[in-house]
Amino acid sequence: MDPIIAATHTDPYPYYARLRAEGGLVFHQGLKLWVASSAQAVAAVLAHRDCHVRPAAEPVPKGIADGMAGKVFGQLMRMNEGERQRCPRSAIEPGLALIDVDEVNALVSARLITPDADGLYNAMFRGPVCVVAALLGFSPAQGRAISELTADFVACLSPLSDPLQLETAHAAAEKLRGHFVELLNDPGNKSSLLAGIRARFAGDPEMLIANLIGLFSQTYEATAGLIGNAMWALIKNLSLLRDSTPVDDLIAEVQRFDPSVQNTRRFVAAPCEIEGVSLNAGDVVLVLLASANRDPQLNESPDAFILDRPQRRSFTFGAGRHQCPGQLLALGIASATLSEILLHPPALDRLAWKYRPSLNGRIPVFSEYSPSPQ
């Protein structure tokens, strides 16, 4: 195993523990990059001003640089530093923190979730984007189309995507941009979320559109993983299916215990020292968020799944200037969706699963199988 393969391994957590024991920040000879595995090292890397989200020589991946997906990627706040990160974040983040939980619950409960693997897939991968689309003022039909386009667009974010997937991602980015152009020009839009974002945003309209597309893409995979890993926690521990189980606490502990985002990367922009280790410009640091969550220095009894865990701490949504601005929304959508699934749950003993191919995500996809005849 290595720190990248670990993201989709059946149980990477003993391996992460061994990495922490070897040192919080060490060089991996096979991958030719630094690995931050302890809570202290992860916090230090995420907070350091010289650890950037993209390499200086390649702000946009070469494979998508010449298409619309690359144009969107290059303007995303999560892929930028300085004002190109602060400007859209200052416009979008405040509104996400003010979204009414009851409104989210109502939007989720209005969706039909069938008690089978297909229904679970749609609840995980389609429903959350539809909720965000509705909050921005799109109609239900538009939301369904946008969820499909977002599924195609996120391919541009993965180094594992093939040329056909990248071509499809460019086309999806074009169509998503078109949807937002129409939305922003609609005088009848009643979304308080969108109105607040527009009032706070003072930059290029194309940057605003790109980051609204980015809001969909971040919702798509991270929330799907939250819901899916919560389902897997229920499969592994059926006692959690009690009516009295607090779903909000279950989702909160899942995002710490078995997060959908296992790692992220930082690129060293200038010589610096972190945790006593000298790093050079051009070095790459693989930041193991999931390992830090299981560090006993961060959480007591970190390998125990504790619903009412006091002072739960987690790096799943990042930290510092690039901490995910939609954390509360993602947790709210995941909790509401899981609550709806549990009203008519699929037969858990007939669900098979595998993780989506990924270098950093831990997102299960479920299917159904029939037990072998005795």
Steps between C-alpha positions, in 0.01 A plus 500: 500500500599863459334823623309547173372144456391519863213735415294220345637208702253297705660616825787748467500612861755255645734607219445865587588421862831349386574813298439719805733282703775556242474877539244769431669628184720258305616453143350208305767367266258313277267793437776765513302729724469595865222343707339683791317243713479636856248758616779740588671470161173520307399815688842656441499431125143623449579822687835577336497794259753336267297180457270570204214306346654491151857490367618839377600357162162332438209698646264299278565132415644474148239248394214750535677834456367564148129442563210644698555262792851643530367857495265415785772312691739795474251734669391274787576644842604156622770494229638849559684711756483866592223723367381240246419282800380766745266687264259218408528344846396824673193509274393136527594386852273728709186393315575130539525543876152660514303238307191388690524137613122461467519611136770241430292230672195595296690490171645157583168355617332615177721261302393140443756258644430139410622219733746341259853552372385730220308714746803513727722605209266783404470613862878512531609643165200687360297623794756729669570695179125536440464647850773758440352581159160564660659723766648710218164534328504231232182306428479126584539409131804724470641348817476150356680610183765681703565194716569297183728771361686524833560124489668553162690813606670349806696271268725797423608506865642146493838400353345157434258630236548389139487732195133426432406586857697824478330592172164437667609715795574793268152470346342477846685814613365689198143394579533574870631845415196551276263405781660757729500774238125451468451484877698816566301685231164382633323796670254258657760307700391493866803329653625686807820293483579614147398860575740512794784351298449751220488792744829399660687412179707775340705311243475371143157344427674201341680435828167506681351250256806274528473492879128431493583202275768415757236499771319226309817297442603512865149404607490209256780274625554610859133470596461173310789360699353617828169328429663186359747457786217550747311217329810284523526581873142376540577181308798431725311586819130421472441617857526854363167442323308564823228763471673696774828533311565874447567530128682832535746341743539198273593718202734711715687193622513342153667810354770464767527122515478411130509822294413527133806720439801301620779726384588821323822648363707807558777632277794680659541844344814610686763338726359456849518290813203306638515281808879515493514380138655718229290514184605640163303693240332247272461233768161331526333411829225238516284605795326199657188655648351163590815395685501822703138436600611171659798654681460448879650847544189640329224270628495270799438133408513597131433149364172470690176607331336720766174675413506741793874565476589808705710768330508317168781639281554436131700611197253353251392843378852638512628781719625854469446719196382210282261343749185393315245784524208260450565269795174571683298467179665168409437358848140625491425348159664171599304481827170580332566248222598221739187568707286459187682181397439349845126557473498226233847345515629258237573144610847560641592131487450507122723799428840446343742789463823623346679832516503735202849515343669800657836628624351680798129422536337218695156473344318165499266400220240242594340223298267216587574132508294195580626276781624161377242222547575268790 
